[in-house]
Amino acid sequence: MSIAVKFSELPADVRGRIRGSAPKRTKNKVMAGLRRAQDEIRRDSFFKMLERAHLPLPTPEHQFHETRKWRFDFAWLPEKVALEVEGGIYSGGAHTRGKHFESDALKYNTATVMGWRILRVTPEHLYDRATEKMLKAVLR
C-alpha cells in the first residue's frame, strides 16, 4: 500500500508555491514537509498493522552506531532486528545510485557484524502479509 498525496488535493496556496511562483528553496521545504507527513502516515499505518498482528512495536529512526549517524527505519532493540524501507527504487532514488548504494552496503554490513538482523522492504510491501510473516518469524 503506497500512501501518496495528489497534487490536486493540496490547498491552493501550496499548489501555487510548488507550481513555480515560489523560489526553489521554498518548493523544497514544501516537498520535504509533504514527505515527512507521508512518512508519519506510513509509520502510523505500519504500527496499526503490527498491533493487529500482536507484534511488538519498534523504535522508529533508531541510531544504532555510536560514531556514525546511521539509523534504522524501524528497530526492535531487544531482538536486534531492523526493518529498512527502501524507497525510490523505480524512480532512480538515492538508494539505487552508486554512492548511496555503497554507503547502504557499508551500513548494513557493519550492522550485521554488530549482531543485527536486517529485513529490507519497499514502501509498497511494508504492509504486506509477507512482511508480517517475516516479522513474526524473526521476532518470536
N, C-alpha and C positions, 0 to 999 in steps of 0.2 A: 504494500500500500504506500503510495507516494503522496505526500501532502504538499500541495503547491498553491500559491496564491495567484489567481488570474489577474492580469493587468487591468482588465475591465472592472474587477471587484474592488480595486483600490479607490480611496477617496480622490475626488477630482484634483485637489491641491497636490497630492502625492503624485498622481499621474502626470501633472504638469511639470513637476520637478524632475521626474525621471525622463520624460519625453524630450527635453532639450532646453528648457528655459533656465535651468539651474546649472551652475558650474559643475564640472565633473566630480569635484570633491564632495559636493552635496549629494549627487547621484550615488556615489559610492557609499556614503553614510546611510542613505535611504535603503539601498540594496542590502547593506550589512545588517541593518535593523530588521529587514524582512527575513533574511537568513536566520538571524537569532530567534525570531518569532517562530519560524518553521522548525528550528531545532527544538524549541521548547514544546511545541505541539507534538513533535515526533517523540520526544522523551516521555511526555505525559502519556501518550498512547501506548508506548512500549511498556511503561510501568503498569498500566492497566492490564495489558496482556499478561505480564508476569504475575500479577495478583490473581487473575483468573486461573492461571496455571499452578497456583500455590507455590511459586518460586520466590526466593528471597530477592529483595530489591538491591540493585547495585549502587555503588558510589559513582555518580557521573563525573567525568573530567578528572579522574584520579591521576595525580602526578606520581609516577612510580619510581623515578630515578632521583637520587639525591642532588646530583650536579647538573644534569641535563633537564630541560623543561618539558620532557616527554610526558604526554598524558594519554591515558586510555579513554575512549569514549565512555565505556562502562566497565566497572571493575567490581568483582566480588572479592573483597580483601581476604577473608579467612581461607577461602579456597584457592586464592591466587589465580583466578580466572578472569580474563579480559575479553571484552567484545568490542571490536573495532568496526565502525560503519564506514565503508569505503565509497565515497561519493564521486561523481563526475567521471565515471568510467566510460561513458559513451559520448561525453561532450569534450573530451580532452582536458579534464580537470587535473589538478595538481598531482593527484595520486597516480596518474598514468604517465606523467612526464619523467624523463630520465633522472634529474637531480632529486626530485621529491621521492620518486620510486626508490632510489638508492638510500635516501635517509630513512624511509619507512623500513627498508630491509634491515638496516643497522639497528633501528629502534626495536623491531620485532625479535631479531636475533639476540640482542642484549637482554631483552625481557625474558626470553626463553632460557638463557644462561642463568638468569636470576631466579628461575623456577616458575615463571608464569606460563600458563596455558592460554593461547590466544585464538579466539574464533573471529573470523572476518566475514562480514556480510555486506551486501549493498543496501541502500536505503529501501529499495523495493522489496527486499527479503527480510527486513527487520522484523516484521510481524508474521512471517510465515510459520506454518505448523512445523516445518522442518527446523527452523531456528529454535522454536520452543522445545522440540525433541532433543536437539543438540544440547541446549542449556540444561534440560532435565538430566540428561546422561552425564554431563560433566560436573554438575553441582550436587548430585546425590551420591 
